[in-house]
Amino acid sequence: MQSYPLFRKENIPAYLTVLIAWGIISCCNAVLLKTMNASLSFLLSLFWSALAVMSGMAIMFIASILNLRKLTAGFRRLAEGQTDPQIPPVWCPVLTAATRAAVELVQRRSGATGGITDR
């Protein structure tokens, strides 16, 4: 199984979507912060909110990378045709759903009945 880059030009629309979400959530938080503390300037509120939202997004991004590294060995075994690749559970619901879909696809193609278990 080959290694895939984290950033690809085909993902630019997805990156823009995340950027827009970051901007919207940051603005909403800035308005809330400004409402709660009228003495703050809106620019300072926006800066703080953008920094706080980006910090949260960075946590999720880094955690996803760590989870993907944890899943790599199991996906290699899956690509090699093993029906029970022993892919470990991760906290991310999206990666869990993607893992289950990949295992089910391999099972359907091979006619196997084993596979990933809920652990």
C-alpha positions in Angstrom: 0.0 0.0 0.0 1.5 3.3 -1.0 1.7 6.4 1.2 -0.6 9.3 0.4 0.1 13.0 1.0 -1.9 14.8 3.6 -2.4 17.8 1.3 -3.5 17.5 -2.4 -4.7 20.1 -4.9 -7.8 18.0 -5.5 -8.8 18.8 -1.9 -8.8 22.6 -2.4 -12.6 22.8 -2.3 -12.6 20.9 1.0 -9.9 23.2 2.4 -11.9 26.3 1.3 -15.0 24.8 3.0 -13.0 24.4 6.3 -11.6 28.0 5.9 -15.1 29.4 5.5 -16.4 27.4 8.5 -13.4 28.7 10.5 -14.3 32.3 9.5 -18.0 31.9 10.3 -17.5 30.3 13.6 -14.8 32.8 14.5 -17.1 35.7 13.6 -19.9 34.3 15.7 -17.6 33.8 18.6 -16.3 37.4 18.2 -19.8 38.8 18.3 -20.6 36.7 21.4 -17.4 37.8 23.1 -18.0 41.5 22.2 -21.6 41.2 23.5 -20.3 39.7 26.8 -17.6 42.3 27.2 -18.5 45.6 25.5 -15.1 47.2 26.5 -13.3 44.9 24.1 -12.8 46.1 20.6 -14.4 44.0 17.9 -11.0 43.5 16.2 -9.5 42.1 19.4 -12.5 39.9 19.9 -12.2 38.6 16.3 -8.5 38.0 16.7 -9.0 36.0 19.9 -11.9 34.1 18.5 -10.1 33.2 15.3 -7.1 32.0 17.3 -9.3 30.0 19.7 -11.2 28.3 16.9 -8.0 27.5 14.9 -6.5 26.0 18.1 -9.5 23.7 18.4 -9.2 22.8 14.7 -5.5 22.1 15.0 -6.2 19.7 17.9 -8.7 17.8 15.7 -6.3 17.8 12.7 -3.4 16.5 14.7 -5.5 13.9 16.4 -6.8 12.7 13.1 -3.3 12.3 11.7 -2.3 10.3 14.8 -5.4 8.1 14.4 -4.6 7.5 10.7 -1.1 6.4 11.6 -2.7 4.0 14.1 -4.9 2.6 11.4 -2.2 2.2 8.7 -1.0 -1.3 9.6 -4.6 -2.6 9.7 -5.4 -1.0 6.3 -2.2 -2.6 4.9 -3.4 -6.0 6.1 -6.8 -5.2 4.6 -5.2 -4.3 1.2 -3.3 -7.6 1.3 -6.7 -9.4 1.5 -6.9 -10.4 5.1 -10.5 -10.7 6.1 -9.9 -9.7 9.7 -7.2 -7.0 9.5 -7.4 -6.3 13.2 -7.8 -2.6 12.7 -7.8 -0.9 16.2 -10.7 1.3 17.3 -10.2 5.1 17.3 -12.1 7.9 18.9 -13.0 9.6 15.6 -16.5 8.6 14.3 -15.6 9.5 10.7 -12.5 7.3 10.7 -14.5 4.5 12.4 -17.2 4.7 9.8 -14.6 4.7 7.0 -12.9 1.7 8.5 -16.1 -0.2 8.8 -17.0 0.6 5.2 -13.6 -0.5 3.9 -13.8 -3.8 5.8 -17.4 -4.4 4.6 -16.3 -3.7 1.0 -13.5 -6.3 1.3 -15.8 -8.8 2.9 -18.4 -8.4 0.1 -15.7 -8.8 -2.6 -14.2 -11.8 -1.0 -17.4 -13.4 0.4 -15.9 -13.5 3.9 -18.0 -13.5 7.0 -15.4 -12.3 9.6 -14.1 -8.8 10.0 -13.9 -5.9 12.2 -15.6 -6.2 15.6 -16.9 -3.6 17.9 -14.3 -3.4 20.7 
